[in-house]
Amino acid sequence: MKILSERRVLLLLLVTPLLLFIQFVISFIIYQNIRQINDLADANALVDQYLRTTTRDISSAESAVRGYLLSGDSSYMLMYSHSVAELKKNLEFYDSLPNNLKPTPLRAIQPLLPKKLGVMSLTLNLYKAGKADSALAVFKTGYGKRLTDTITTASRDIRDQLSINYKYEKKHEMRFLYALFAVIGVLIVFNLFMVFYTYKAFKNYTARLVNSVNMLEDANRRLTEFSFASYHELKTPLRNITGFLQLLRKKYDQHLDAEAMEFVNYITDGVKQMNETINTIRKKNLENTQL
């Protein structure tokens, strides 16, 4: 396997913290998105509760007015009073909501509620005052029903839009989750690649190291053989020189003058010095070989 350069290895090592940083960023974005979705869900639940209760109470009050006008039964007035009380509580609940939970369409229908209550109150007051025909005339104009239909339709549209926004945010969240899974997958694959690359590099390094050790052992063996061979090859001529010097002294000792004897002594000392040097080198070589 081809060994990568140090610069490429450094770049590869920098990829891991970079991917981890990207993973952290995406995770943080997902966390913030989940918080926003949860807040949105809570807000939608409050608004949905308000709209459902409002439309229910308006329908209940309208039914009570209609029943009272047609039958004159006072029990319908109890139903009406209860519905109106619940509507007022609902309006107080709306006023307590934060402004960010009051979408523009919801604010648009708020002025319609007092009008609806005013129409029902006017109809009942006319009927109680003995002006049943006028009360029925007001009822038959359909103004109150149009207000109810407008409020009901607007409430349904608002709830549908809130549901669409919630689904969009959930879809947005899923995109971030997919991106996070993709980064995690890339990180896993990259780590597996780094493990495989490290294993191959270590294996190649070990093979080169074993090869270098074998080469060194072979060189050391050849050096040892050469040392032993050189030792014997150098010792032989030294022994010959020493032998001939001994013969020279024995045979011509009486015929050599002082200068000649001095030269023979120089040669003898040189041979001894050479012999000691060879022995020293051999001894060191043997010690190194044993190590």
N, C-alpha and C positions, 0 to 999 in steps of 0.2 A: 504494500500500500504506500502511495506517495506521501511523504511527510509534508504537512503544510508549513508555511513560513510562520515566523513568530507573529507577524502582523495579522495574518489571517486567523491564527489561533486566538489572539487577543480580541479580534472582532467577534469571533464565535462566542468567546466567554462573556462579552458585553451584551450579547443577544438575550441571555437568560434574565439578567436584571431588567432589561428593557421590556421583555414580555411580562415579567412580574409587575412592573410599574403599570403597563397597559391593563393588565388584569385587575390591579388595584383600582385604577381610574374607572374602569367599566363597573366593577363591583360597587364603588361609591355612587356612581350615577344610578345604578339599579336600586341601591338602597334609598337614595333620594326620591327616585321615581316611585318606589313602593310606598314611601311615606306620603307622597303627593296623592297617590291613588287611594290610600287609606283615608286621607283627609277628604278627598273628593267623594269617596263612598259615604263617609259620615255626613258630609254636607248634602249629598244627594238624598240620603235617608231623611234628613231633617226637612228639606224642601219638599220631598215627596210626601212626607207625613202631613206637612202643612197643606199642600194642595189637595190631598185625598180628604182630609178632614173638612177643609173649606167647602169643596164641592158636595160632600155628603151632607153637611149641615145646611147648605143652601137648598139642596133638593128636599131635605126633610122639612125646612121652614116653608118652602113653596108648596109642598104637598099639604102641610097643615093649614095654610091660608086657603088653598083651594077647597079642602074638605070643610073648613069652617064656613066659607061663602056658600057652598052648595047645601050644607046640612044645618048649619047654625049650631052644631054641637060644640059646647064649650070645651070638651075634652081636647079638641084640636088646638085650642089656645094654649093648653099646657105643653103640647108638643112643640108649638111655635115658640113659646117662651124658652123652653129648654134649648131648642136649636139656635135661637138668637143669642142666648147666653154662651153657648159653645162657640159660636162665631166670634163673639167679642173676645173670648179667651184665646181663640186662634189668632185674632188680630194682635193681641198683646204678645203672643208667642212670636209672630212675625216681627214686631217691633224689637224684640229682644235678640233677634238674629243679627250676627255681624253683617256689615255692608257687603263683604265679599261673598256672602251666601245669598245675596239678593240679585239674581240676574235681571237684566233689563226687561225681558218679557214679563217677569213676575212683578216688577214694579209697575208695569203698564196696566196690569189688571187690578192692582190694589184700589185705584179710585172707583172701580166698578162696584166693589162690594158695598160701600156706603149707599150708592145709588140703588142697588138691589134692595138693601134693607129699607131705604126710604120709600120705594115703590110699594113694598109689602106693608110697611107701616101705614102709608097713606090709604091703601085699599082697606085695611082693617079699621082704621079710624072712621072712614066714610061709612062702612057697614055698621059699625057700632053707633054712629050718629043717626041711623035710620035712613041713610042714603044708599040703600042696597043697589039700586040701579046704577048710581054713579060708581060704586065700588066695582060692580060687574063690568061697567064700561072701561074703567081703568084696567081691570084684569084682562078684558078682551082685546085691548090695544096690542097686546103681545110684547110690549116694551120690557116688561119684567122677564118674560121668557127669553127674549133676545139677549138680555143681560146674562141670564143663566147660561144660555148656550155659548155666549162669548167667553164667559169665565171657564166653563167646562172645556171648551175646545182649546183655549189658551193653556189651561192647566195640563191637558193631555199633551199638547205640543211641547210644553216646557219639560215635562217628565220624559218624553221621548228624546228630546235633545240632551238632557242630562244622561240618559242611558247611552246615547251615542257617544257622548264625550267620555264616559267611563269605559266603554268598549275600546275606544281609540287609545286611551291611555294604557289599557291592558295590552293592546296589540303593540304599542310602543315599548312597553316593558318586555314583552316577549322578544322583540328584536334585540334588545340589549342582552337578554339572557342567551340568545343564540350567538351573539358576538362574544360573550364571555365563554361559552362552551367552545367556540372556535379557537379562542386564544389559549384556553386550557389544553385543547387538543394539540395545537401547534407546540405548546410548551412541553407536553409529554413526548411528542415525536422528536423534538429537538434534544431533550434530555436523553432519550434513547440513542439518538445519533451520537451525542457526546460520549455516552458510555461505551458504545461500540467503537468509536474512534479512539478513545483512551485505551480500550482493551487491545485494539490492533497496534496502536503506537507502542504500548508496553510490551506486547509480544514481539514486535520488530526490534525494539531496543534490547530485549533480553536475548534475541537471536544474535544481534550484532555483538552484544557483550560476550556471549559464549564463543562466538567466532573469534573475537579479539583475544580472549583467554587462550583459546586453542593455538592461535598464531603465536602468542607470546610463549606458550609452553614449547612449541616447536622451535622457535628461535632460541630459546634458552637451552633446549636439548642440543641443537646444532652448535651453539656457542660453547657448551660444555665439551662436546666431542672435539671441536676445534682447539679448545684449550689443552685438553689432554694430548691431542696429536702434536700441537705446537710445543708442549712441554717436552715430549720425547724427542721431537726433531731438533729442538734447541740443546737439549742435554747431551745428545750424541756427539756433536762437534766439540762441545766444551770438554767432554771426557777425552776425546782424541787430542785436543790441545793440551790438556793436563798431562796425558800420557807421554806425548812427545816432549813436553818440557821436562818431565822427569828423566826421560832417556837422554835428553840434551845435557842436563845437569850431571847425570851419572857418567856419560861417556866423555864429555868435553869440559868437565868442570875445571880441570887443571889447565886447560888451554884458553879459557875465557878471561879476558882482562876485566878490570873493575867496571868499565863502561858497559861491556857486554852483559855482565852480571846484573847491572842496574836495569838494563832493558828487559832481561829475563824476569827480574822481579816485578817490573811494571806489568808484563804480560800475565804473570801469575796472579797479581793483585786484581787485574782486570777480569780474569777468568773467575776468580772467587766472587767478585762483586756481581758479575753477570749471573753466576750460579745462585747467589743469594736473592737477586732480583726475580729470577725465574721461580724460585721456591716461594717467595712472598706472593707473587702473582697467582701461583697455583693454589696456595693456601686460601687466599681471598676468594678465588673462584669456587673452591670447594665449599666455603662457608656460605656464599650466595646461593649455591646449588642446593645446599641443605635447607636454606630458608625457603 
